[in-house]
Amino acid sequence: MNALLRPERLMPDLLLSAAARNPDGAALITDGHRLTWAALAERAARLSRALADSGLERGDRVALYMDNGVDAAAAIFGAMMAGGVFLVINPQMKADKLRFILEDSEARVLITEAAHADEARRAADGLPLMLWCAGADDLDVRLARAPPAPPSPGTIPLDLAALIYTSGSTGLPKGVMMTHQAMVFTVGSLVEYLRLTPDLKILDVLPLSFDYGLYQLFMAARLAAPLVLEKHFGYVGQIIKRVREEEVSVFPGVPTIFQTLLAVGEKHALELPTVRRVTNTAAALPASMIPRLARLFPNALIYKMYGLTECKRVCYLEPERLADKAASVGKAMPGTETFLLDPEGRPVPPGETGILHVRGPHVMAGYWKRPEDTERMLRPGRLPGERVLCTQDWFRQDREGFLYFVGRSDDIIKTRGEKVSPVEVENVLASMPGVQEAAVVGVPDVLLGEKIRAYVAPVAGVQLTEHDVKAYCATHLEPFMVPSEVRFEASLPKTTSGKIRKKGLLERDGPECARSEAGAG
């Protein structure tokens, strides 16, 4: 069938359709390169053929340990074209945790690049997988030899497209299983409610390992519109320059990014008039920030949103309702449904607090090899055989149907748009010489959503400083997992069974430590 007429059933169809509709249009503008949709599709197709020729079969996992860039984007689509299941891993992840994910996913291939090759080799040492390095002879030679014709692995929409790893309450990351049909649906729904059109140009300063950053690539492909892809949000001046030079029209961010922009913008009376959409997630936008963003982006619609990895996005607030519903995260995204239930599964009336449940094609298939965790999150629905997502988050709903985040029922800390397991940080602290015991909690923060606070009881006679603790954590954890605060205690409060009473620590330190409405994701 003509690619222009073929329905987009699988995720690679987004790229193939974009290349057919707009072959010479800019696809990626990144790191000094401008790549067309046709060129990106060709690179992805060559990679898919190289994977297939190396023995990759439908359903095999392909791990990508790479910075944002052309190679990462091509590898994401190329893995799916070959019938593989891709997983993007934050390149700041340390070797031990990377190895756990490689073993847990049973990855057949690990694709990295020169900057991260040493860490990748340490993680992959002795594992039964192929290690390819972008920018080195092994991958470049494979791509040069492979024809630009993807294989036909027989993938159908029910097959897995991605594993998206997220922190779990046990401290071990869990792979969220997303099918092709779930992801294709989600992309379409996002494009619809954000009112995106092919003439817009999307900026992406978020890592592709973060699903918020990943879906910017997919939405650009759905529209055959340009994506300005940055490695990260580093120097704010460089980002402002890029927005102006490229006339960026869609700016997705999190509160910490927007606060940095506002600090510079207000000092220099800056306006970015080309931007027509501003989207926020990870933590709630403080009400005081919204009018300031409106001045920085005078022509933009500003969207507040809430979501979680297990279904990508749940709801959004229409920009026209910011004035009268500023505390709300809106209503369910198109094609989906939300409702509140009490812990016994009974409907909750307007104004009362309940646990948010989600119905829709975007709900995960489950956690990879985690049946018990899956059962906790996917519950029987209203229809026979149906399963709905129990977010484990507490909300209330007003009489108009608008949702308001109240709090979470688990210990996961959501900071800088990332989920952090306190157990994982506590395990690192426990391994630090001189530490007797430690506890980690999330404390509400206007910009971060939550900041990480560590309570540390040193071994008697040992002198530790906050710098010592942070430096040790920095060598064993990704940067966003390093505690923002360290408080030293002679000992930590315990329950009668000997467990550390985290609630007691928070209550002692004041009411500002209670969880707040800053948990929108």
Backbone torsions as a table, in degrees:
resi	resn	phi	psi	omega
1	MET	NA	144.5	176.3
2	ASN	-55.9	132.0	-176.8
3	ALA	-61.2	-26.2	179.8
4	LEU	-71.4	-22.7	-176.7
5	LEU	-104.8	-15.3	-174.7
6	ARG	-67.2	130.4	176.8
7	PRO	-66.6	147.9	-178.6
8	GLU	-87.5	89.5	-178.6
9	ARG	-95.0	-31.8	-177.1
10	LEU	-114.8	155.2	-178.2
11	MET	-60.1	-40.6	177.7
12	PRO	-61.9	-21.9	178.0
13	ASP	-60.6	-29.5	177.8
14	LEU	-60.1	-44.6	-179.7
15	LEU	-71.1	-44.6	-178.6
16	LEU	-63.9	-38.7	177.8
17	SER	-66.8	-41.1	178.1
18	ALA	-62.2	-41.0	179.6
19	ALA	-67.1	-32.1	178.5
20	ALA	-75.2	-39.2	-176.3
21	ARG	-80.3	-34.1	-173.4
22	ASN	-142.4	61.8	-171.5
23	PRO	-59.9	-36.9	-176.3
24	ASP	-95.4	0.2	178.7
25	GLY	-74.6	152.0	179.8
26	ALA	-67.2	128.8	176.2
27	ALA	-100.7	-56.1	-179.1
28	LEU	-123.3	132.4	171.7
29	ILE	-119.8	104.4	-170.3
30	THR	-155.6	136.5	172.2
31	ASP	51.1	40.6	178.3
32	GLY	82.0	0.4	-179.3
33	HIS	-109.6	148.3	173.0
34	ARG	-125.8	115.7	-175.7
35	LEU	-115.0	135.0	179.1
36	THR	-81.7	166.1	177.4
37	TRP	-63.1	-37.3	178.5
38	ALA	-64.1	-41.9	-178.8
39	ALA	-68.5	-39.2	178.4
40	LEU	-65.8	-41.4	178.6
41	ALA	-63.6	-39.3	179.7
42	GLU	-65.6	-43.7	-179.7
43	ARG	-63.9	-41.7	178.4
44	ALA	-64.1	-40.3	-179.9
45	ALA	-64.9	-42.7	177.3
46	ARG	-61.3	-42.2	179.6
47	LEU	-64.7	-39.7	179.2
48	SER	-63.2	-40.1	178.3
49	ARG	-66.6	-40.1	178.6
50	ALA	-63.6	-39.0	177.7
51	LEU	-64.9	-46.1	-179.8
52	ALA	-62.4	-42.6	-179.7
53	ASP	-65.9	-21.5	179.0
54	SER	-89.6	2.1	175.3
55	GLY	104.0	4.9	178.3
56	LEU	-66.0	133.4	179.8
57	GLU	-115.5	163.8	-180.0
58	ARG	-54.4	129.5	179.8
59	GLY	93.0	-12.5	177.5
60	ASP	-67.8	146.7	-177.4
61	ARG	-91.4	138.5	178.5
62	VAL	-121.5	113.0	-178.5
63	ALA	-92.4	135.8	-179.0
64	LEU	-119.3	116.1	-177.8
65	TYR	-116.2	79.3	-165.5
66	MET	-146.1	155.3	170.5
67	ASP	-75.1	161.1	171.0
68	ASN	-55.9	134.8	178.8
69	GLY	167.2	-177.0	-178.4
70	VAL	-60.0	-44.9	-176.9
71	ASP	-63.7	-40.5	179.4
72	ALA	-65.5	-44.7	-179.6
73	ALA	-62.3	-44.3	179.9
74	ALA	-65.2	-37.4	-178.6
75	ALA	-68.7	-36.1	178.1
76	ILE	-60.0	-51.2	-179.5
77	PHE	-71.2	-37.7	-178.5
78	GLY	-63.7	-40.2	178.2
79	ALA	-60.5	-42.6	-179.5
80	MET	-70.7	-37.4	177.5
81	MET	-59.2	-33.1	-179.8
82	ALA	-81.3	0.2	-177.8
83	GLY	89.9	2.7	-178.2
84	GLY	-81.1	168.8	176.8
85	VAL	-111.0	115.7	-175.8
86	PHE	-88.8	151.4	168.9
87	LEU	-138.8	123.4	179.5
88	VAL	-94.9	125.2	-176.8
89	ILE	-112.0	132.2	179.9
90	ASN	-55.9	123.6	-176.9
91	PRO	-68.6	-6.5	174.1
92	GLN	-85.4	-5.6	-178.7
93	MET	-67.2	140.0	-179.9
94	LYS	-79.6	162.9	-170.9
95	ALA	-60.7	-39.4	-176.8
96	ASP	-62.4	-47.0	-179.5
97	LYS	-70.4	-37.9	175.8
98	LEU	-59.5	-42.8	-180.0
99	ARG	-62.8	-40.9	178.4
100	PHE	-58.0	-45.3	-178.1
101	ILE	-66.0	-39.6	178.3
102	LEU	-62.7	-41.8	179.2
103	GLU	-70.8	-43.6	-177.8
104	ASP	-63.2	-42.8	-178.8
105	SER	-79.4	-13.3	-174.3
106	GLU	54.4	47.3	-178.2
107	ALA	-60.2	136.8	175.7
108	ARG	-88.2	-28.7	-176.7
109	VAL	-136.9	140.1	170.7
110	LEU	-121.5	118.5	178.9
111	ILE	-107.7	126.3	179.5
112	THR	-134.5	-165.2	178.6
113	GLU	-141.9	169.3	-170.6
114	ALA	-54.2	-40.2	-176.5
115	ALA	-62.8	-23.8	-175.9
116	HIS	-120.6	11.7	-173.5
117	ALA	-64.9	-39.6	-177.6
118	ASP	-64.0	-44.9	179.3
119	GLU	-64.6	-39.5	179.3
120	ALA	-63.2	-41.7	179.5
121	ARG	-64.3	-41.2	178.6
122	ARG	-62.0	-41.9	-178.6
123	ALA	-68.4	-36.6	-173.2
124	ALA	-90.1	-4.5	-174.9
125	ASP	-56.0	121.2	177.8
126	GLY	84.0	-4.8	179.7
127	LEU	-85.0	148.4	-179.0
128	PRO	-81.6	69.8	178.6
129	LEU	-142.6	164.8	175.8
130	MET	-94.8	134.2	178.2
131	LEU	-111.1	116.3	178.0
132	TRP	-113.1	142.5	-177.6
133	CYS	-120.6	116.2	177.3
134	ALA	-67.7	141.6	-178.7
135	GLY	84.5	-2.8	176.8
136	ALA	-113.5	169.4	-173.0
137	ASP	-60.5	-36.5	-172.6
138	ASP	-61.2	-46.4	-179.2
139	LEU	-77.9	-42.4	-178.2
140	ASP	-61.4	-40.3	178.6
141	VAL	-65.6	-42.1	178.7
142	ARG	-60.4	-43.8	-178.9
143	LEU	-67.1	-39.3	-179.6
144	ALA	-64.7	-34.6	-177.8
145	ARG	-81.2	-26.4	-174.1
146	ALA	-79.1	136.4	175.6
147	PRO	-71.5	151.7	-179.0
148	PRO	-80.3	45.9	-179.6
149	ALA	-128.5	110.1	-177.2
150	PRO	-65.2	152.8	177.2
151	PRO	-72.1	177.6	176.9
152	SER	-118.6	82.9	-174.1
153	PRO	-76.4	-8.1	179.9
154	GLY	83.8	19.3	-179.3
155	THR	-61.1	139.6	174.0
156	ILE	-122.2	164.7	-174.8
157	PRO	-58.1	-24.2	179.7
158	LEU	-77.6	-11.9	-179.4
159	ASP	-73.1	154.3	177.4
160	LEU	-69.2	139.9	173.9
161	ALA	-105.9	-35.9	-172.5
162	ALA	-148.1	151.1	162.7
163	LEU	-113.3	122.5	179.1
164	ILE	-113.6	110.4	-174.6
165	TYR	-81.7	133.5	-178.7
166	THR	-135.1	150.0	-177.3
167	SER	-65.1	143.5	178.3
168	GLY	-114.1	165.8	-176.9
169	SER	-66.8	-18.7	178.1
170	THR	-83.8	-6.9	-176.8
171	GLY	94.3	-9.8	179.0
172	LEU	-100.8	131.4	179.0
173	PRO	-62.1	147.3	178.6
174	LYS	-118.0	138.6	179.7
175	GLY	-88.8	114.3	176.3
176	VAL	-79.7	121.9	-176.5
177	MET	-89.1	119.4	179.0
178	MET	-119.5	127.9	179.2
179	THR	-84.6	166.3	176.0
180	HIS	-59.5	-45.5	-175.4
181	GLN	-67.2	-33.7	177.3
182	ALA	-64.9	-42.7	-176.8
183	MET	-74.3	-39.1	176.8
184	VAL	-61.3	-44.7	177.6
185	PHE	-59.6	-46.3	-176.9
186	THR	-60.5	-44.7	179.1
187	VAL	-58.1	-45.9	-179.6
188	GLY	-62.8	-41.0	-179.8
189	SER	-67.2	-40.9	177.6
190	LEU	-61.5	-47.3	179.7
191	VAL	-59.5	-37.8	-178.1
192	GLU	-66.2	-53.4	-172.6
193	TYR	-77.1	-22.5	174.3
194	LEU	-81.6	-5.1	177.4
195	ARG	57.3	45.5	-178.1
196	LEU	-85.3	145.1	-179.9
197	THR	-133.3	159.5	-175.0
198	PRO	-61.8	-16.8	-178.8
199	ASP	-82.3	-4.3	-179.6
200	LEU	-86.0	154.1	179.3
201	LYS	-122.2	121.7	-171.7
202	ILE	-96.3	134.4	172.3
203	LEU	-97.2	139.3	176.8
204	ASP	-133.6	103.6	175.8
205	VAL	-105.0	5.8	-177.3
206	LEU	-96.6	144.6	-178.2
207	PRO	-64.0	144.2	177.4
208	LEU	-67.6	-14.8	175.0
209	SER	-75.1	-14.8	177.5
210	PHE	-96.9	124.2	-171.4
211	ASP	-60.8	-25.7	175.1
212	TYR	-63.2	-41.3	176.2
213	GLY	-72.8	-39.7	-178.3
214	LEU	-59.5	-43.8	-175.7
215	TYR	-72.7	-14.8	172.9
216	GLN	-64.8	-38.9	175.9
217	LEU	-62.8	-44.0	-177.4
218	PHE	-69.3	-37.9	178.0
219	MET	-66.9	-38.9	176.8
220	ALA	-60.6	-42.3	178.3
221	ALA	-65.3	-40.9	178.9
222	ARG	-58.4	-34.2	-178.4
223	LEU	-94.1	-12.2	-169.0
224	ALA	55.3	40.4	-179.4
225	ALA	-108.9	158.2	-177.6
226	PRO	-70.9	145.4	173.3
227	LEU	-118.3	119.6	174.5
228	VAL	-89.4	103.7	-170.4
229	LEU	-105.2	113.8	177.9
230	GLU	-100.1	152.8	178.5
231	LYS	-64.2	-36.6	-179.6
232	HIS	-170.6	173.7	174.1
233	PHE	-89.7	87.5	-176.3
234	GLY	-96.9	-93.5	-179.5
235	TYR	-83.0	117.4	-174.9
236	VAL	-61.4	-35.5	178.8
237	GLY	-61.3	-37.4	179.1
238	GLN	-67.9	-37.7	178.6
239	ILE	-67.1	-43.4	177.8
240	ILE	-60.6	-42.7	178.1
241	LYS	-60.7	-42.7	-179.7
242	ARG	-64.6	-42.5	178.7
243	VAL	-58.9	-42.6	-178.8
244	ARG	-71.1	-47.8	-176.9
245	GLU	-63.3	-41.4	-175.8
246	GLU	-92.3	-2.4	-178.2
247	GLU	51.9	52.8	179.4
248	VAL	-60.0	139.1	-178.2
249	SER	-119.6	-11.1	176.8
250	VAL	-129.0	122.7	-175.8
251	PHE	-124.1	96.3	173.7
252	PRO	-84.7	139.3	-180.0
253	GLY	-158.7	-176.5	175.3
254	VAL	-125.8	163.8	-173.9
255	PRO	-54.9	-35.5	-179.9
256	THR	-64.5	-38.0	177.2
257	ILE	-65.4	-46.0	-177.7
258	PHE	-66.6	-35.5	178.8
259	GLN	-64.4	-40.3	177.9
260	THR	-63.6	-43.8	177.8
261	LEU	-61.7	-43.3	-178.5
262	LEU	-64.7	-38.3	-179.9
263	ALA	-60.8	-41.6	178.0
264	VAL	-74.5	-44.1	-175.9
265	GLY	-62.3	-41.3	-178.2
266	GLU	-74.3	-28.4	177.3
267	LYS	-68.8	-34.0	-175.4
268	HIS	-113.2	15.6	-179.6
269	ALA	51.3	48.5	-175.1
270	LEU	-83.4	141.3	169.0
271	GLU	-130.8	144.7	177.5
272	LEU	-122.1	80.4	-170.4
273	PRO	-73.6	-16.2	-179.0
274	THR	-74.3	-21.1	-176.9
275	VAL	-73.8	125.8	-176.8
276	ARG	-116.2	-10.2	174.4
277	ARG	-138.0	131.0	172.4
278	VAL	-123.3	124.8	-179.9
279	THR	-121.2	143.7	-178.9
280	ASN	-133.6	139.7	170.5
281	THR	-152.6	-170.8	179.9
282	ALA	84.7	-48.8	173.3
283	ALA	-145.2	153.4	-176.7
284	ALA	-67.0	140.1	173.7
285	LEU	-69.6	122.7	173.9
286	PRO	-58.5	140.9	-177.2
287	ALA	-57.4	-34.5	-178.6
288	SER	-68.3	-20.2	-177.7
289	MET	-81.4	-24.3	-173.3
290	ILE	-62.9	-49.3	177.5
291	PRO	-64.6	-30.0	177.2
292	ARG	-68.4	-40.5	175.7
293	LEU	-63.8	-37.2	179.4
294	ALA	-62.8	-32.2	177.0
295	ARG	-75.5	-38.3	178.7
296	LEU	-68.3	-39.8	180.0
297	PHE	-116.3	76.3	-169.7
298	PRO	-66.2	-18.2	-177.0
299	ASN	-111.2	14.1	-172.0
300	ALA	-102.4	145.6	164.8
301	LEU	-83.9	131.7	-176.6
302	ILE	-108.0	124.8	-176.7
303	TYR	-112.2	127.0	165.5
304	LYS	-95.3	142.1	-175.6
305	MET	-144.4	161.3	173.6
306	TYR	-137.4	141.7	176.9
307	GLY	-164.7	179.2	173.0
308	LEU	-151.0	154.7	-172.8
309	THR	-53.9	-32.8	-174.3
310	GLU	-66.5	-10.9	173.1
311	CYS	-148.7	12.2	-179.7
312	LYS	69.1	-65.3	-178.3
313	ARG	-140.1	144.9	179.1
314	VAL	-109.4	-51.7	-171.9
315	CYS	-150.7	169.1	-179.4
316	TYR	-150.8	153.6	176.0
317	LEU	-104.6	122.7	178.4
318	GLU	-60.8	136.7	-176.3
319	PRO	-55.4	-30.6	-178.6
320	GLU	-68.7	-14.1	-178.6
321	ARG	-102.7	7.4	179.6
322	LEU	-60.2	-35.8	-175.4
323	ALA	-66.7	-42.0	-174.4
324	ASP	-104.9	-8.2	-179.9
325	LYS	-130.6	40.4	-171.7
326	ALA	-60.0	-28.8	-178.1
327	ALA	-86.3	-6.5	-175.7
328	SER	-91.9	155.6	170.7
329	VAL	-105.1	16.8	167.8
330	GLY	87.6	-148.3	-176.2
331	LYS	-124.9	172.1	-176.2
332	ALA	-59.2	143.9	177.6
333	MET	-67.2	158.2	-175.7
334	PRO	-54.4	137.4	177.0
335	GLY	83.5	7.8	-178.2
336	THR	-132.3	172.3	-179.1
337	GLU	-141.3	143.6	175.3
338	THR	-125.8	152.3	175.0
339	PHE	-157.7	158.2	-178.0
340	LEU	-109.1	136.1	177.0
341	LEU	-128.9	151.4	173.4
342	ASP	-81.8	173.5	-176.6
343	PRO	-58.8	-20.2	177.5
344	GLU	-91.4	3.3	177.0
345	GLY	86.8	15.8	-179.6
346	ARG	-95.8	142.8	178.9
347	PRO	-57.9	146.2	-179.0
348	VAL	-107.8	129.8	-179.7
349	PRO	-72.7	162.1	178.4
350	PRO	-54.4	140.0	177.4
351	GLY	91.8	-17.4	179.8
352	GLU	-100.9	158.8	-175.9
353	THR	-88.1	137.0	177.5
354	GLY	-149.9	174.4	-179.8
355	ILE	-89.7	129.7	-176.8
356	LEU	-75.0	129.9	174.6
357	HIS	-119.4	149.5	-173.2
358	VAL	-130.6	130.7	172.0
359	ARG	-112.8	140.2	174.9
360	GLY	160.5	162.9	179.1
361	PRO	-67.1	-11.3	-176.2
362	HIS	-88.6	-3.2	-178.2
363	VAL	-70.7	140.5	-177.9
364	MET	-58.1	159.0	173.5
365	ALA	-78.8	-14.9	-179.0
366	GLY	139.1	-177.3	174.9
367	TYR	-93.3	137.7	-179.1
368	TRP	-60.3	117.0	176.4
369	LYS	56.5	30.4	179.1
370	ARG	-130.7	69.9	-175.3
371	PRO	-61.8	-36.8	-178.9
372	GLU	-69.2	-42.7	176.7
373	ASP	-64.6	-36.5	178.6
374	THR	-63.0	-44.4	-179.9
375	GLU	-63.0	-31.4	179.7
376	ARG	-69.1	-32.1	-174.6
377	MET	-98.6	-30.8	179.8
378	LEU	-105.2	113.5	-173.5
379	ARG	-112.0	157.9	175.4
380	PRO	-58.0	136.1	-179.2
381	GLY	-98.1	-164.9	-176.6
382	ARG	-75.2	-28.8	-178.7
383	LEU	-96.2	147.7	178.7
384	PRO	-56.4	127.8	178.0
385	GLY	83.5	-7.9	-177.9
386	GLU	-79.4	145.7	172.6
387	ARG	-123.8	135.3	179.1
388	VAL	-116.9	159.1	-177.9
389	LEU	-87.4	122.3	172.4
390	CYS	-94.8	108.1	-172.2
391	THR	-70.5	-18.3	-173.8
392	GLN	67.4	10.3	178.0
393	ASP	-103.9	141.9	-178.4
394	TRP	-92.2	132.1	-179.3
395	PHE	-136.7	166.1	163.4
396	ARG	-129.4	159.8	-176.2
397	GLN	-131.6	134.5	179.0
398	ASP	-85.7	179.5	-174.9
399	ARG	-68.8	-17.3	176.3
400	GLU	-88.0	-5.2	178.9
401	GLY	94.1	7.0	179.1
402	PHE	-80.7	139.1	-175.0
403	LEU	-96.5	144.8	178.5
404	TYR	-131.4	121.8	179.9
405	PHE	-70.4	133.6	179.8
406	VAL	-111.4	-46.3	-179.7
407	GLY	174.8	176.7	-179.2
408	ARG	-110.2	155.4	-178.8
409	SER	-103.3	5.2	176.9
410	ASP	-119.4	-179.1	-176.7
411	ASP	-93.6	-1.0	-177.1
412	ILE	-60.1	134.2	177.4
413	ILE	-97.4	129.9	177.6
414	LYS	-108.3	110.1	-174.9
415	THR	-135.9	136.0	178.8
416	ARG	55.0	27.9	180.0
417	GLY	83.9	1.5	-178.8
418	GLU	-113.1	149.4	174.0
419	LYS	-92.1	131.4	-179.0
420	VAL	-124.7	128.4	175.4
421	SER	-85.1	122.3	175.5
422	PRO	-56.5	-34.5	-178.1
423	VAL	-61.1	-41.2	-178.6
424	GLU	-63.4	-42.2	178.5
425	VAL	-69.3	-39.9	179.0
426	GLU	-62.4	-37.0	178.8
427	ASN	-63.8	-38.9	177.5
428	VAL	-66.5	-45.1	179.2
429	LEU	-60.9	-39.2	-179.5
430	ALA	-64.7	-25.3	-180.0
431	SER	-85.1	-5.8	-177.6
432	MET	-77.6	126.3	177.1
433	PRO	-55.5	133.4	178.4
434	GLY	94.6	-5.4	179.1
435	VAL	-98.1	122.9	178.4
436	GLN	-82.0	-47.1	178.4
437	GLU	-158.7	160.8	-176.5
438	ALA	-153.1	152.9	174.9
439	ALA	-139.3	144.3	-177.7
440	VAL	-125.5	134.1	-179.1
441	VAL	-135.4	162.8	173.2
442	GLY	-102.0	133.2	-179.7
443	VAL	-118.4	130.5	-177.9
444	PRO	-52.9	137.7	178.9
445	ASP	-142.6	133.6	-173.9
446	VAL	-60.0	-39.5	-174.3
447	LEU	-95.8	-38.2	-175.3
448	LEU	-85.1	-13.5	-169.1
449	GLY	88.6	-65.6	169.5
450	GLU	-142.7	143.5	171.9
451	LYS	-103.4	153.6	-176.7
452	ILE	-91.7	123.3	176.3
453	ARG	-115.7	130.7	177.3
454	ALA	-109.2	131.9	171.0
455	TYR	-104.0	123.6	-174.3
456	VAL	-125.8	130.1	173.5
457	ALA	-108.8	107.7	-179.0
458	PRO	-71.3	158.8	171.9
459	VAL	-62.1	141.2	-178.9
460	ALA	-51.6	128.6	178.4
461	GLY	89.9	-8.1	-179.4
462	VAL	-94.8	133.7	177.6
463	GLN	-103.6	117.7	176.7
464	LEU	-120.2	149.8	176.1
465	THR	-114.9	164.3	176.8
466	GLU	-59.7	-37.9	178.3
467	HIS	-62.6	-41.6	179.1
468	ASP	-57.2	-46.9	-176.1
469	VAL	-67.0	-45.8	-179.1
470	LYS	-64.3	-40.1	-179.7
471	ALA	-64.8	-40.4	178.4
472	TYR	-64.3	-44.7	178.5
473	CYS	-61.7	-38.4	-177.2
474	ALA	-64.4	-25.3	179.0
475	THR	-84.1	-11.1	-176.5
476	HIS	-121.0	-9.3	-174.7
477	LEU	-132.8	158.8	172.4
478	GLU	-65.2	153.5	-174.5
479	PRO	-54.2	-38.7	-176.9
480	PHE	-70.9	-11.1	-179.5
481	MET	-94.5	-9.2	-179.6
482	VAL	-71.7	129.1	-178.6
483	PRO	-56.1	139.6	174.4
484	SER	-78.0	-30.6	-179.3
485	GLU	-131.5	146.4	173.0
486	VAL	-129.7	125.5	177.2
487	ARG	-118.3	131.4	-176.0
488	PHE	-98.1	137.7	-178.6
489	GLU	-131.7	150.4	174.2
490	ALA	-66.7	-38.4	174.9
491	SER	-157.6	162.3	-178.2
492	LEU	-104.4	143.3	-178.8
493	PRO	-63.9	144.3	-175.8
494	LYS	-125.5	156.5	169.3
495	THR	-82.4	174.9	179.0
496	THR	-64.2	-22.9	178.3
497	SER	-88.9	1.1	176.6
498	GLY	93.5	1.6	178.7
499	LYS	-81.2	146.8	178.8
500	ILE	-68.2	132.0	179.9
501	ARG	-90.4	89.1	179.6
502	LYS	-64.2	-37.3	179.7
503	LYS	-60.6	-37.2	178.0
504	GLY	-63.4	-38.8	177.3
505	LEU	-62.4	-44.6	-178.0
506	LEU	-68.8	-42.8	-179.8
507	GLU	-62.7	-38.3	179.6
508	ARG	-65.0	-34.4	-175.8
509	ASP	-87.0	2.9	170.6
510	GLY	112.3	161.2	-176.3
511	PRO	-66.7	-17.7	-179.2
512	GLU	-68.2	-11.1	-179.5
513	CYS	-87.8	-3.8	175.5
514	ALA	-69.3	148.7	179.7
515	ARG	-64.6	144.4	-175.1
516	SER	-119.8	-167.6	-179.4
517	GLU	-81.5	13.5	-176.7
518	ALA	-87.3	29.4	-174.7
519	GLY	-107.7	10.8	-179.9
520	ALA	-64.1	136.2	-174.9
521	GLY	-119.8	NA	NA
